[in-house]
Amino acid sequence: MTLSNQPKRRVAVYCGSADGSDPAYLAEARALGSAIAKAGMGLVYGGATVGLMGAVADAALAGGAEVIGVLPAVLFDREIGHDGITSLERVLTMHERKARMAELADAFLALPGGYGTLEEMLEAVTWAQLGLHAKPCILINTEGYWDGLLAFLDTAVMAGFLKAENRGLLRVAASAADAVEMARLRP
């Protein structure tokens, strides 16, 4: 599939460049890639072959989905760019990566991951809060991975630093299939 033959919707997936310690994380990444393909959607992701990133991309490809990777220069030597995807875009900075992924995506999903995953998703939610987009922002809460973050956000609401309506901008899915359905329906 070429970029000129675009699917109706694409989802950006933020996730770890590691597999994580629980096999459920890797299984959920594969399930997400399969669900994206089954829904006829395209995947936009970080462009690497490693960790959950590689797993979600490989599963989406196996299902026939368009897969676009966006890899910044700082990671060219640290992560192996995925040569088997529909398109691997190389950008200079992390800022360009996030902007390009946001431009290409109709929704943002996050699987478990570390600092980068969290930062990318929170930036997408912040942009929604500022009215820069109205795209769904969805955490996939595999094995309760995001429970601590969700508790923090509830604390931020109670402490008066986050409006309750803005807390609702970050939605939670129990599974990859649920997240894809939420992304299809929009907010």
C-alpha positions in Angstrom: 0.0 0.0 0.0 1.4 3.4 -0.8 0.8 6.7 0.9 -1.3 7.9 -2.0 -3.7 5.0 -1.3 -4.4 6.2 2.3 -6.8 4.4 4.6 -9.7 6.5 6.0 -8.1 6.7 9.5 -4.7 6.3 11.1 -3.8 5.9 14.7 -0.5 7.0 16.3 0.8 4.5 18.8 3.2 5.4 21.5 4.9 2.5 23.2 8.1 1.1 24.6 11.2 0.3 22.6 11.6 -2.7 25.0 9.3 -5.7 25.5 8.8 -5.1 29.2 8.9 -7.6 32.0 5.3 -9.0 31.6 4.6 -11.1 28.5 1.1 -9.5 28.5 2.7 -6.2 27.2 4.1 -7.8 24.1 0.9 -9.8 23.5 -1.2 -6.6 23.8 1.1 -4.8 21.3 0.6 -7.6 18.8 -3.1 -7.6 19.5 -3.2 -3.8 18.8 -1.4 -4.2 15.5 -3.8 -6.9 14.4 -6.9 -4.9 15.6 -5.7 -1.8 13.7 -5.4 -3.9 10.5 -8.7 -5.6 11.0 -10.4 -2.3 11.4 -9.0 -1.1 8.1 -6.9 1.6 9.8 -3.3 2.6 9.3 -0.6 2.8 12.0 1.8 5.7 12.6 4.5 4.9 15.1 8.2 5.5 16.1 9.7 3.6 13.2 11.8 1.0 15.0 11.9 -2.8 14.9 12.6 -3.2 18.6 10.3 -3.8 21.6 6.6 -3.1 21.6 7.1 -0.7 18.7 8.4 -3.5 16.5 5.7 -5.9 17.7 2.8 -3.6 16.9 4.2 -2.7 13.5 4.8 -6.3 12.5 1.3 -7.4 13.6 -0.2 -4.5 11.7 1.8 -5.4 8.6 0.8 -9.0 8.9 -2.8 -7.9 8.8 -2.3 -5.8 5.7 -2.3 -2.4 7.3 -0.4 0.7 6.1 2.4 1.3 8.6 4.3 4.6 8.7 7.3 5.0 10.9 8.8 8.4 12.0 12.4 8.1 13.2 14.4 11.1 14.5 18.1 11.5 13.9 19.0 11.0 17.5 17.7 7.4 17.2 19.2 6.5 13.8 22.2 4.7 15.5 20.3 3.5 18.7 17.3 1.8 17.1 17.1 -0.1 13.9 14.7 1.5 11.5 12.1 -0.9 10.2 12.8 -1.5 6.6 9.7 -3.6 5.9 7.1 -1.0 6.6 5.1 1.1 4.1 7.1 4.2 4.7 9.9 5.1 7.1 10.2 8.9 7.4 13.5 10.2 8.9 13.2 13.6 10.7 15.9 15.7 12.4 14.4 16.1 15.9 12.0 14.6 18.4 9.9 17.7 18.0 9.6 17.1 14.3 8.7 13.4 15.0 5.9 14.3 17.3 4.5 17.0 15.0 4.7 14.6 12.0 3.0 11.8 13.9 0.2 14.2 15.0 -0.2 15.4 11.5 -0.6 11.9 10.1 -2.9 10.5 12.9 -6.6 10.7 13.6 -6.2 9.3 17.2 -3.4 8.7 19.7 -3.0 5.4 21.6 -0.5 4.4 24.2 0.7 1.0 25.3 3.1 0.6 28.2 6.4 2.4 27.9 8.8 4.7 29.6 9.6 8.4 29.6 9.2 8.9 25.9 5.8 7.1 25.7 4.5 9.1 28.6 5.8 12.4 27.3 4.4 11.9 23.8 1.0 11.0 25.0 0.8 13.8 27.5 1.8 16.3 24.8 -1.0 15.0 22.6 -3.4 15.4 25.5 -2.1 18.9 26.3 -2.6 19.9 22.7 -6.2 18.6 23.0 -6.7 20.6 26.2 -5.5 23.7 24.3 -7.9 23.1 21.5 -5.2 22.4 18.9 -6.9 19.1 17.9 -10.0 17.1 18.9 -8.4 13.6 18.3 -9.0 10.8 20.8 -6.2 10.2 23.3 -6.4 6.7 24.7 -4.3 4.7 27.2 -4.4 0.9 26.9 -4.2 -0.1 30.5 -2.6 -3.6 30.1 -2.4 -5.3 33.5 -3.1 -2.0 35.2 0.1 -0.5 33.9 -1.3 3.1 33.8 -3.1 2.9 37.2 -0.5 5.1 38.9 -0.7 7.8 36.3 -4.5 7.8 36.4 -4.4 8.1 40.2 -2.0 11.1 39.8 -4.4 12.8 37.4 -7.3 12.3 39.8 -5.1 13.9 42.5 -4.4 16.8 40.1 -8.1 17.4 39.7 -8.7 17.3 43.5 -5.8 19.7 44.0 -7.2 22.2 41.5 -4.5 21.9 38.9 -6.5 20.0 36.3 -10.1 20.7 35.4 -12.4 17.6 35.6 -13.5 18.1 31.9 -9.8 18.1 30.8 -9.1 15.0 32.9 -11.7 13.3 30.6 -9.5 14.1 27.5 -7.3 11.1 28.4 -9.5 8.1 27.9 -8.7 4.5 29.1 -9.2 1.2 27.3 -8.9 -2.2 28.9 -7.6 -3.8 25.8 -6.3 -3.1 22.3 -9.6 -4.0 20.7 -11.4 -1.6 23.0 -8.9 1.2 22.1 -9.3 0.7 18.4 -13.1 0.8 18.7 -12.8 4.0 20.8 -10.5 5.5 18.1 -12.9 4.6 15.4 -15.8 6.3 17.1 -13.9 9.5 18.1 -14.7 11.5 21.2 
